[in-house]
Amino acid sequence: MGIAAKVAVWLKTLDHDAIHLNDESLFQLQDKQIIEKAVQEKRIILTADMDFGQILSLNQIQHVSVIQFRTSDFTPNNIIAKLELLFMKFADQLDGEFIITIEDNRICFRKLPI
């Protein structure tokens, strides 16, 4: 949600099983439906929509993780640079369930449940 398709393409070049909502015409799904799909397919949601983190923490939803972006620059190159930093910094912690908030000058990592 709010992340360019180019980011999913980049993730695929790193052998991640990434899809963009536009790839499967899923852009009209409600947030809870996106979460259900992520749970079923064991995916991590990348989003600019802060609702996902709130939905997960308030509803104690399990088996899904979220990386949410709160940056001033949503260009694909900036998002990719932030993800590269995330992968370097937290590579050994990306199993399990978590919420990661990426801001301009920091990355906040929280294991779920909160």
The first five atom37 places (N, CA, C, CB, O) and aatype in JSON, in Angstrom:
{
  "aatype": [12, 7, 9, 0, 0, 11, 19, 0, 19, 17, 10, 11, 16, 10, 3, 8, 3, 0, 9, 8, 10, 2, 3, 6, 15, 10, 13, 5, 10, 5, 3, 11, 5, 9, 9, 6, 11, 0, 19, 5, 6, 11, 1, 9, 9, 10, 16, 0, 3, 12, 3, 13, 7, 5, 9, 10, 15, 10, 2, 5, 9, 5, 8, 19, 15, 19, 9, 5, 13, 1, 16, 15, 3, 13, 16, 14, 2, 2, 9, 9, 0, 11, 10, 6, 10, 10, 13, 12, 11, 13, 0, 3, 5, 10, 3, 7, 6, 13, 9, 9, 16, 9, 6, 3, 2, 1, 9, 4, 13, 1, 11, 10, 14, 9],
  "atom_mask": [
    [1, 1, 1, 1, 1],
    [1, 1, 1, 0, 1],
    [1, 1, 1, 1, 1],
    [1, 1, 1, 1, 1],
    [1, 1, 1, 1, 1],
    [1, 1, 1, 1, 1],
    [1, 1, 1, 1, 1],
    [1, 1, 1, 1, 1],
    [1, 1, 1, 1, 1],
    [1, 1, 1, 1, 1],
    [1, 1, 1, 1, 1],
    [1, 1, 1, 1, 1],
    [1, 1, 1, 1, 1],
    [1, 1, 1, 1, 1],
    [1, 1, 1, 1, 1],
    [1, 1, 1, 1, 1],
    [1, 1, 1, 1, 1],
    [1, 1, 1, 1, 1],
    [1, 1, 1, 1, 1],
    [1, 1, 1, 1, 1],
    [1, 1, 1, 1, 1],
    [1, 1, 1, 1, 1],
    [1, 1, 1, 1, 1],
    [1, 1, 1, 1, 1],
    [1, 1, 1, 1, 1],
    [1, 1, 1, 1, 1],
    [1, 1, 1, 1, 1],
    [1, 1, 1, 1, 1],
    [1, 1, 1, 1, 1],
    [1, 1, 1, 1, 1],
    [1, 1, 1, 1, 1],
    [1, 1, 1, 1, 1],
    [1, 1, 1, 1, 1],
    [1, 1, 1, 1, 1],
    [1, 1, 1, 1, 1],
    [1, 1, 1, 1, 1],
    [1, 1, 1, 1, 1],
    [1, 1, 1, 1, 1],
    [1, 1, 1, 1, 1],
    [1, 1, 1, 1, 1],
    [1, 1, 1, 1, 1],
    [1, 1, 1, 1, 1],
    [1, 1, 1, 1, 1],
    [1, 1, 1, 1, 1],
    [1, 1, 1, 1, 1],
    [1, 1, 1, 1, 1],
    [1, 1, 1, 1, 1],
    [1, 1, 1, 1, 1],
    [1, 1, 1, 1, 1],
    [1, 1, 1, 1, 1],
    [1, 1, 1, 1, 1],
    [1, 1, 1, 1, 1],
    [1, 1, 1, 0, 1],
    [1, 1, 1, 1, 1],
    [1, 1, 1, 1, 1],
    [1, 1, 1, 1, 1],
    [1, 1, 1, 1, 1],
    [1, 1, 1, 1, 1],
    [1, 1, 1, 1, 1],
    [1, 1, 1, 1, 1],
    [1, 1, 1, 1, 1],
    [1, 1, 1, 1, 1],
    [1, 1, 1, 1, 1],
    [1, 1, 1, 1, 1],
    [1, 1, 1, 1, 1],
    [1, 1, 1, 1, 1],
    [1, 1, 1, 1, 1],
    [1, 1, 1, 1, 1],
    [1, 1, 1, 1, 1],
    [1, 1, 1, 1, 1],
    [1, 1, 1, 1, 1],
    [1, 1, 1, 1, 1],
    [1, 1, 1, 1, 1],
    [1, 1, 1, 1, 1],
    [1, 1, 1, 1, 1],
    [1, 1, 1, 1, 1],
    [1, 1, 1, 1, 1],
    [1, 1, 1, 1, 1],
    [1, 1, 1, 1, 1],
    [1, 1, 1, 1, 1],
    [1, 1, 1, 1, 1],
    [1, 1, 1, 1, 1],
    [1, 1, 1, 1, 1],
    [1, 1, 1, 1, 1],
    [1, 1, 1, 1, 1],
    [1, 1, 1, 1, 1],
    [1, 1, 1, 1, 1],
    [1, 1, 1, 1, 1],
    [1, 1, 1, 1, 1],
    [1, 1, 1, 1, 1],
    [1, 1, 1, 1, 1],
    [1, 1, 1, 1, 1],
    [1, 1, 1, 1, 1],
    [1, 1, 1, 1, 1],
    [1, 1, 1, 1, 1],
    [1, 1, 1, 0, 1],
    [1, 1, 1, 1, 1],
    [1, 1, 1, 1, 1],
    [1, 1, 1, 1, 1],
    [1, 1, 1, 1, 1],
    [1, 1, 1, 1, 1],
    [1, 1, 1, 1, 1],
    [1, 1, 1, 1, 1],
    [1, 1, 1, 1, 1],
    [1, 1, 1, 1, 1],
    [1, 1, 1, 1, 1],
    [1, 1, 1, 1, 1],
    [1, 1, 1, 1, 1],
    [1, 1, 1, 1, 1],
    [1, 1, 1, 1, 1],
    [1, 1, 1, 1, 1],
    [1, 1, 1, 1, 1],
    [1, 1, 1, 1, 1],
    [1, 1, 1, 1, 1]
  ],
  "atom_positions": [
    [[0.85, -1.18, 0.0], [0.0, 0.0, 0.0], [0.89, 1.24, 0.0], [-0.96, 0.0, 1.23], [1.62, 1.49, 0.96]],
    [[0.82, 2.0, -1.07], [1.57, 3.24, -1.15], [3.04, 3.05, -1.5], [0.0, 0.0, 0.0], [3.8, 4.02, -1.53]],
    [[3.44, 1.81, -1.76], [4.83, 1.52, -2.11], [4.85, 1.19, -3.6], [5.41, 0.33, -1.24], [4.02, 0.43, -4.09]],
    [[5.81, 1.75, -4.32], [5.89, 1.57, -5.77], [6.16, 0.12, -6.14], [6.98, 2.47, -6.37], [6.84, -0.61, -5.42]],
    [[5.6, -0.28, -7.27], [5.8, -1.64, -7.79], [7.28, -1.93, -8.04], [5.01, -1.84, -9.08], [7.71, -3.08, -7.96]],
    [[8.05, -0.9, -8.33], [9.49, -1.06, -8.55], [10.18, -1.68, -7.33], [10.14, 0.3, -8.89], [11.18, -2.39, -7.48]],
    [[9.67, -1.42, -6.14], [10.24, -1.98, -4.92], [10.03, -3.5, -4.9], [9.61, -1.32, -3.66], [10.94, -4.25, -4.54]],
    [[8.85, -3.95, -5.29], [8.59, -5.39, -5.37], [9.49, -6.05, -6.41], [7.11, -5.66, -5.71], [9.99, -7.15, -6.18]],
    [[9.7, -5.4, -7.52], [10.59, -5.91, -8.55], [12.01, -6.05, -7.98], [10.6, -4.99, -9.8], [12.66, -7.07, -8.19]],
    [[12.47, -5.03, -7.26], [13.8, -5.08, -6.65], [13.89, -6.24, -5.66], [14.11, -3.75, -5.94], [14.89, -6.96, -5.64]],
    [[12.86, -6.42, -4.83], [12.86, -7.52, -3.87], [12.95, -8.87, -4.58], [11.6, -7.46, -2.98], [13.62, -9.79, -4.1]],
    [[12.27, -8.99, -5.71], [12.33, -10.23, -6.48], [13.74, -10.5, -6.98], [11.36, -10.18, -7.67], [14.16, -11.66, -7.05]],
    [[14.49, -9.45, -7.33], [15.87, -9.65, -7.8], [16.76, -10.19, -6.68], [16.45, -8.34, -8.35], [17.82, -10.75, -6.95]],
    [[16.33, -10.02, -5.43], [17.05, -10.56, -4.28], [16.5, -11.92, -3.86], [16.98, -9.59, -3.1], [16.82, -12.43, -2.79]],
    [[15.66, -12.5, -4.73], [15.04, -13.81, -4.5], [13.99, -13.83, -3.4], [16.1, -14.81, -4.18], [13.73, -14.87, -2.8]],
    [[13.4, -12.68, -3.11], [12.26, -12.64, -2.2], [11.0, -12.91, -3.01], [12.17, -11.27, -1.45], [10.89, -12.47, -4.16]],
    [[10.05, -13.61, -2.43], [8.78, -13.9, -3.08], [7.86, -12.7, -2.87], [8.14, -15.22, -2.53], [6.94, -12.75, -2.06]],
    [[8.13, -11.63, -3.59], [7.4, -10.37, -3.4], [6.32, -10.2, -4.46], [8.37, -9.18, -3.44], [6.51, -10.56, -5.63]],
    [[5.2, -9.66, -4.03], [4.15, -9.27, -4.98], [3.72, -7.85, -4.63], [2.93, -10.26, -4.93], [3.83, -7.41, -3.48]],
    [[3.24, -7.16, -5.61], [2.66, -5.83, -5.4], [1.16, -6.0, -5.56], [3.25, -4.75, -6.41], [0.71, -6.83, -6.35]],
    [[0.38, -5.23, -4.83], [-1.08, -5.37, -4.93], [-1.56, -5.22, -6.37], [-1.77, -4.34, -4.05], [-2.55, -5.83, -6.76]],
    [[-0.87, -4.4, -7.15], [-1.26, -4.24, -8.55], [-1.01, -5.5, -9.37], [-0.53, -3.07, -9.17], [-1.68, -5.74, -10.38]],
    [[-0.02, -6.33, -8.95], [0.29, -7.55, -9.68], [-0.91, -8.48, -9.78], [1.45, -8.27, -9.01], [-1.1, -9.16, -10.79]],
    [[-1.7, -8.51, -8.74], [-2.85, -9.42, -8.68], [-4.17, -8.66, -8.6], [-2.72, -10.35, -7.49], [-5.18, -9.22, -8.18]],
    [[-4.16, -7.4, -8.99], [-5.36, -6.56, -8.95], [-6.02, -6.58, -7.57], [-6.37, -7.02, -10.02], [-7.24, -6.69, -7.45]],
    [[-5.2, -6.46, -6.54], [-5.7, -6.54, -5.17], [-5.81, -5.18, -4.49], [-4.8, -7.43, -4.36], [-6.1, -5.09, -3.3]],
    [[-5.57, -4.12, -5.25], [-5.52, -2.78, -4.67], [-6.83, -2.33, -4.06], [-5.09, -1.8, -5.71], [-6.85, -1.35, -3.31]],
    [[-7.94, -3.0, -4.36], [-9.24, -2.61, -3.81], [-9.58, -3.35, -2.52], [-10.33, -2.85, -4.83], [-10.64, -3.11, -1.93]],
    [[-8.71, -4.25, -2.08], [-8.99, -4.98, -0.85], [-8.97, -4.06, 0.36], [-7.97, -6.11, -0.66], [-8.22, -3.07, 0.4]],
    [[-9.78, -4.38, 1.34], [-9.77, -3.68, 2.62], [-8.52, -4.12, 3.4], [-11.08, -3.96, 3.44], [-7.95, -5.17, 3.12]],
    [[-8.11, -3.32, 4.37], [-6.91, -3.62, 5.15], [-6.97, -5.02, 5.77], [-6.71, -2.58, 6.24], [-6.0, -5.77, 5.71]],
    [[-8.1, -5.36, 6.37], [-8.22, -6.68, 7.02], [-8.1, -7.81, 6.01], [-9.56, -6.78, 7.77], [-7.57, -8.88, 6.34]],
    [[-8.58, -7.61, 4.8], [-8.44, -8.63, 3.76], [-6.98, -8.78, 3.33], [-9.31, -8.29, 2.54], [-6.52, -9.89, 3.04]],
    [[-6.27, -7.69, 3.28], [-4.84, -7.74, 2.95], [-4.09, -8.49, 4.05], [-4.25, -6.3, 2.78], [-3.21, -9.3, 3.76]],
    [[-4.44, -8.23, 5.29], [-3.82, -8.94, 6.41], [-4.12, -10.43, 6.32], [-4.3, -8.37, 7.76], [-3.23, -11.26, 6.52]],
    [[-5.37, -10.78, 6.03], [-5.74, -12.2, 5.9], [-4.92, -12.87, 4.8], [-7.25, -12.34, 5.61], [-4.44, -14.0, 4.98]],
    [[-4.76, -12.2, 3.67], [-3.96, -12.74, 2.57], [-2.5, -12.91, 3.0], [-4.05, -11.82, 1.32], [-1.88, -13.92, 2.68]],
    [[-1.97, -11.93, 3.71], [-0.59, -12.01, 4.19], [-0.41, -13.18, 5.15], [-0.19, -10.69, 4.87], [0.6, -13.87, 5.11]],
    [[-1.38, -13.4, 6.02], [-1.32, -14.53, 6.96], [-1.34, -15.84, 6.18], [-2.5, -14.47, 7.97], [-0.51, -16.72, 6.42]],
    [[-2.27, -15.98, 5.25], [-2.4, -17.22, 4.47], [-1.14, -17.52, 3.66], [-3.6, -17.12, 3.53], [-0.74, -18.68, 3.54]],
    [[-0.53, -16.48, 3.11], [0.62, -16.67, 2.22], [1.96, -16.44, 2.93], [0.51, -15.74, 1.03], [3.02, -16.47, 2.3]],
    [[1.9, -16.21, 4.25], [3.1, -15.98, 5.06], [3.97, -14.86, 4.48], [3.93, -17.28, 5.17], [5.15, -15.05, 4.2]],
    [[3.34, -13.71, 4.3], [4.01, -12.54, 3.73], [4.22, -11.45, 4.77], [3.2, -12.0, 2.56], [3.58, -11.43, 5.82]],
    [[5.13, -10.57, 4.45], [5.36, -9.35, 5.23], [4.74, -8.21, 4.44], [6.9, -9.1, 5.51], [4.98, -8.08, 3.24]],
    [[3.94, -7.4, 5.09], [3.28, -6.28, 4.43], [4.19, -5.06, 4.48], [1.91, -5.96, 5.1], [4.63, -4.65, 5.56]],
    [[4.48, -4.49, 3.33], [5.2, -3.21, 3.24], [4.16, -2.15, 2.9], [6.37, -3.25, 2.16], [3.4, -2.31, 1.94]],
    [[4.13, -1.08, 3.67], [3.06, -0.11, 3.49], [3.44, 1.29, 3.94], [1.84, -0.57, 4.23], [4.33, 1.47, 4.78]],
    [[2.77, 2.26, 3.38], [2.85, 3.64, 3.85], [1.64, 3.95, 4.72], [2.95, 4.62, 2.66], [1.53, 5.05, 5.26]],
    [[0.74, 3.0, 4.85], [-0.5, 3.14, 5.6], [-0.28, 2.7, 7.05], [-1.65, 2.32, 4.94], [-0.02, 1.52, 7.3]],
    [[-0.36, 3.61, 7.98], [-0.09, 3.32, 9.38], [-1.19, 2.49, 10.04], [0.11, 4.6, 10.14], [-1.02, 2.03, 11.17]],
    [[-2.31, 2.3, 9.38], [-3.4, 1.52, 9.95], [-3.01, 0.07, 10.22], [-4.59, 1.56, 9.03], [-3.51, -0.53, 11.17]],
    [[-2.14, -0.49, 9.4], [-1.8, -1.9, 9.55], [-1.16, -2.2, 10.9], [-0.87, -2.33, 8.44], [-1.53, -3.17, 11.56]],
    [[-0.24, -1.38, 11.32], [0.39, -1.58, 12.63], [-0.63, -1.49, 13.75], [0.0, 0.0, 0.0], [-0.59, -2.28, 14.69]],
    [[-1.53, -0.54, 13.66], [-2.56, -0.39, 14.67], [-3.5, -1.6, 14.68], [-3.36, 0.89, 14.44], [-3.87, -2.09, 15.75]],
    [[-3.9, -2.07, 13.51], [-4.8, -3.23, 13.43], [-4.14, -4.44, 14.07], [-5.18, -3.53, 11.95], [-4.78, -5.17, 14.83]],
    [[-2.87, -4.67, 13.76], [-2.17, -5.83, 14.33], [-2.06, -5.74, 15.83], [-0.78, -5.96, 13.72], [-2.35, -6.71, 16.54]],
    [[-1.66, -4.58, 16.35], [-1.47, -4.49, 17.79], [-2.78, -4.47, 18.55], [-0.68, -3.26, 18.12], [-2.88, -5.07, 19.61]],
    [[-3.78, -3.8, 18.04], [-5.06, -3.71, 18.76], [-5.84, -5.02, 18.72], [-5.9, -2.6, 18.19], [-6.54, -5.35, 19.68]],
    [[-5.73, -5.76, 17.63], [-6.5, -6.99, 17.48], [-5.71, -8.25, 17.78], [-7.04, -7.07, 16.09], [-6.21, -9.36, 17.62]],
    [[-4.45, -8.07, 18.22], [-3.6, -9.21, 18.55], [-3.57, -10.25, 17.41], [-4.09, -9.87, 19.83], [-3.6, -11.45, 17.66]],
    [[-3.5, -9.76, 16.18], [-3.42, -10.65, 15.01], [-2.03, -11.25, 14.97], [-3.74, -9.88, 13.69], [-1.03, -10.55, 15.15]],
    [[-1.97, -12.55, 14.73], [-0.69, -13.25, 14.72], [-0.36, -13.75, 13.32], [-0.71, -14.42, 15.7], [-1.2, -13.77, 12.42]],
    [[0.89, -14.16, 13.16], [1.4, -14.77, 11.93], [1.5, -13.82, 10.76], [0.52, -15.92, 11.55], [1.38, -14.23, 9.61]],
    [[1.71, -12.55, 11.04], [1.93, -11.57, 9.98], [2.83, -10.46, 10.54], [0.57, -10.99, 9.45], [2.78, -10.14, 11.73]],
    [[3.64, -9.9, 9.67], [4.52, -8.81, 10.05], [4.29, -7.63, 9.11], [6.0, -9.25, 10.02], [3.81, -7.79, 7.99]],
    [[4.66, -6.45, 9.6], [4.46, -5.22, 8.83], [5.72, -4.37, 8.87], [3.25, -4.42, 9.37], [6.34, -4.19, 9.92]],
    [[6.09, -3.86, 7.71], [7.12, -2.82, 7.63], [6.39, -1.58, 7.12], [8.34, -3.25, 6.66], [5.92, -1.55, 5.99]],
    [[6.31, -0.57, 7.97], [5.58, 0.64, 7.62], [6.55, 1.81, 7.47], [4.51, 0.97, 8.69], [7.48, 1.98, 8.26]],
    [[6.32, 2.59, 6.45], [7.2, 3.7, 6.11], [6.55, 5.02, 6.5], [7.54, 3.7, 4.61], [5.42, 5.3, 6.1]],
    [[7.27, 5.8, 7.28], [6.86, 7.17, 7.64], [7.98, 8.1, 7.22], [6.54, 7.3, 9.19], [8.62, 8.74, 8.06]],
    [[8.21, 8.17, 5.94], [9.31, 8.99, 5.44], [8.76, 10.17, 4.65], [10.26, 8.15, 4.57], [7.59, 10.18, 4.25]],
    [[9.59, 11.12, 4.44], [9.18, 12.28, 3.64], [9.39, 12.03, 2.15], [9.95, 13.53, 4.08], [8.93, 12.8, 1.31]],
    [[10.09, 10.95, 1.83], [10.43, 10.64, 0.44], [10.01, 9.2, 0.13], [11.96, 10.83, 0.18], [10.65, 8.25, 0.58]],
    [[8.95, 9.05, -0.65], [8.43, 7.73, -1.0], [8.86, 7.27, -2.39], [6.93, 7.74, -0.92], [8.24, 6.39, -2.98]],
    [[9.93, 7.87, -2.91], [10.41, 7.42, -4.21], [10.95, 6.0, -4.05], [11.51, 8.38, -4.76], [11.44, 5.63, -2.99]],
    [[10.85, 5.2, -5.11], [11.36, 3.82, -5.03], [12.81, 3.75, -4.57], [11.21, 3.14, -6.37], [13.17, 2.89, -3.77]],
    [[13.66, 4.64, -5.07], [15.08, 4.6, -4.68], [15.27, 4.82, -3.19], [15.86, 5.65, -5.46], [16.11, 4.17, -2.58]],
    [[14.51, 5.72, -2.59], [14.62, 5.96, -1.16], [14.09, 4.76, -0.37], [13.86, 7.22, -0.77], [14.71, 4.35, 0.61]],
    [[12.97, 4.21, -0.78], [12.4, 3.05, -0.08], [13.37, 1.87, -0.16], [11.01, 2.65, -0.69], [13.58, 1.17, 0.83]],
    [[13.97, 1.66, -1.33], [14.95, 0.58, -1.49], [16.16, 0.83, -0.59], [15.39, 0.47, -2.97], [16.65, -0.11, 0.04]],
    [[16.64, 2.05, -0.53], [17.79, 2.37, 0.34], [17.45, 2.09, 1.8], [18.2, 3.84, 0.17], [18.28, 1.56, 2.54]],
    [[16.23, 2.43, 2.21], [15.81, 2.18, 3.59], [15.73, 0.67, 3.85], [14.44, 2.85, 3.88], [16.12, 0.21, 4.93]],
    [[15.23, -0.09, 2.89], [15.14, -1.55, 3.04], [16.54, -2.18, 3.09], [14.33, -2.16, 1.88], [16.76, -3.12, 3.85]],
    [[17.47, -1.67, 2.3], [18.84, -2.18, 2.35], [19.42, -1.98, 3.75], [19.73, -1.48, 1.3], [20.07, -2.87, 4.29]],
    [[19.2, -0.82, 4.33], [19.66, -0.54, 5.69], [18.98, -1.48, 6.69], [19.38, 0.93, 6.06], [19.64, -2.02, 7.58]],
    [[17.7, -1.67, 6.53], [16.94, -2.57, 7.4], [17.52, -3.98, 7.32], [15.45, -2.58, 7.01], [17.74, -4.61, 8.35]],
    [[17.76, -4.48, 6.11], [18.3, -5.83, 5.94], [19.67, -5.96, 6.6], [18.39, -6.19, 4.45], [19.98, -7.0, 7.18]],
    [[20.49, -4.93, 6.51], [21.82, -4.97, 7.13], [21.72, -4.97, 8.65], [22.67, -3.79, 6.66], [22.43, -5.7, 9.34]],
    [[20.83, -4.13, 9.17], [20.74, -3.91, 10.6], [19.98, -5.01, 11.35], [20.1, -2.6, 10.87], [20.32, -5.34, 12.48]],
    [[18.94, -5.57, 10.71], [18.04, -6.49, 11.41], [17.93, -7.86, 10.75], [16.68, -5.88, 11.51], [16.97, -8.58, 11.01]],
    [[18.88, -8.23, 9.9], [18.79, -9.48, 9.14], [18.5, -10.69, 10.02], [20.08, -9.7, 8.39], [17.71, -11.56, 9.63]],
    [[19.11, -10.75, 11.18], [18.94, -11.92, 12.04], [17.66, -11.87, 12.89], [20.14, -12.06, 12.95], [17.41, -12.79, 13.67]],
    [[16.86, -10.82, 12.75], [15.64, -10.67, 13.56], [14.37, -10.69, 12.71], [15.7, -9.39, 14.35], [13.28, -10.42, 13.23]],
    [[14.48, -11.01, 11.44], [13.32, -10.9, 10.56], [12.49, -12.19, 10.48], [13.77, -10.52, 9.18], [11.62, -12.31, 9.62]],
    [[12.76, -13.13, 11.37], [11.88, -14.3, 11.51], [10.87, -13.98, 12.59], [12.7, -15.61, 11.84], [11.15, -13.17, 13.49]],
    [[9.74, -14.6, 12.52], [8.72, -14.34, 13.53], [7.87, -13.15, 13.13], [0.0, 0.0, 0.0], [7.86, -12.72, 11.97]],
    [[7.17, -12.62, 14.1], [6.24, -11.53, 13.84], [6.76, -10.23, 14.42], [4.85, -11.85, 14.41], [7.28, -10.19, 15.54]],
    [[6.61, -9.15, 13.64], [7.15, -7.87, 14.06], [6.43, -6.74, 13.35], [8.65, -7.8, 13.78], [5.73, -6.94, 12.35]],
    [[6.62, -5.55, 13.9], [6.24, -4.31, 13.23], [7.5, -3.46, 13.18], [5.05, -3.56, 13.99], [8.13, -3.2, 14.21]],
    [[7.87, -3.04, 11.99], [9.01, -2.16, 11.82], [8.49, -0.85, 11.25], [10.1, -2.8, 10.89], [7.76, -0.83, 10.26]],
    [[8.88, 0.24, 11.88], [8.54, 1.56, 11.38], [9.84, 2.22, 10.9], [7.83, 2.44, 12.48], [10.78, 2.39, 11.66]],
    [[9.85, 2.57, 9.63], [11.02, 3.21, 9.04], [10.69, 4.68, 8.83], [11.42, 2.52, 7.69], [9.77, 5.04, 8.09]],
    [[11.47, 5.52, 9.49], [11.32, 6.97, 9.36], [12.54, 7.53, 8.64], [11.13, 7.64, 10.75], [13.45, 6.78, 8.29]],
    [[12.57, 8.81, 8.44], [13.69, 9.43, 7.74], [15.03, 9.14, 8.42], [13.48, 10.92, 7.65], [16.02, 8.85, 7.75]],
    [[15.06, 9.23, 9.76], [16.32, 9.13, 10.48], [16.41, 7.98, 11.48], [16.57, 10.39, 11.2], [17.36, 7.93, 12.26]],
    [[15.44, 7.07, 11.46], [15.53, 5.94, 12.4], [14.65, 4.78, 11.94], [15.13, 6.38, 13.81], [13.75, 4.93, 11.12]],
    [[14.96, 3.63, 12.51], [14.17, 2.43, 12.28], [13.78, 1.9, 13.65], [14.97, 1.35, 11.44], [14.63, 1.68, 14.51]],
    [[12.49, 1.7, 13.84], [11.98, 1.19, 15.11], [11.49, -0.25, 14.89], [10.82, 2.11, 15.66], [10.58, -0.48, 14.08]],
    [[12.07, -1.19, 15.6], [11.75, -2.6, 15.46], [11.05, -3.08, 16.72], [13.02, -3.44, 15.18], [11.57, -2.92, 17.82]],
    [[9.85, -3.67, 16.56], [9.1, -4.21, 17.71], [8.63, -5.62, 17.37], [7.89, -3.3, 18.08], [8.0, -5.84, 16.34]],
    [[8.93, -6.55, 18.25], [8.43, -7.91, 18.11], [6.97, -7.93, 18.51], [9.26, -8.91, 18.96], [6.54, -7.19, 19.39]],
    [[6.2, -8.79, 17.85], [4.8, -8.98, 18.22], [4.68, -10.25, 19.05], [3.9, -9.06, 16.96], [5.52, -11.14, 18.92]],
    [[3.67, -10.35, 19.91], [2.68, -9.31, 20.2], [3.28, -8.21, 21.07], [1.46, -9.92, 20.9], [4.23, -8.43, 21.82]],
    [[2.69, -7.02, 20.94], [3.15, -5.87, 21.72], [2.46, -5.91, 23.07], [2.87, -4.53, 20.99], [2.69, -5.03, 23.9]]
  ]
}
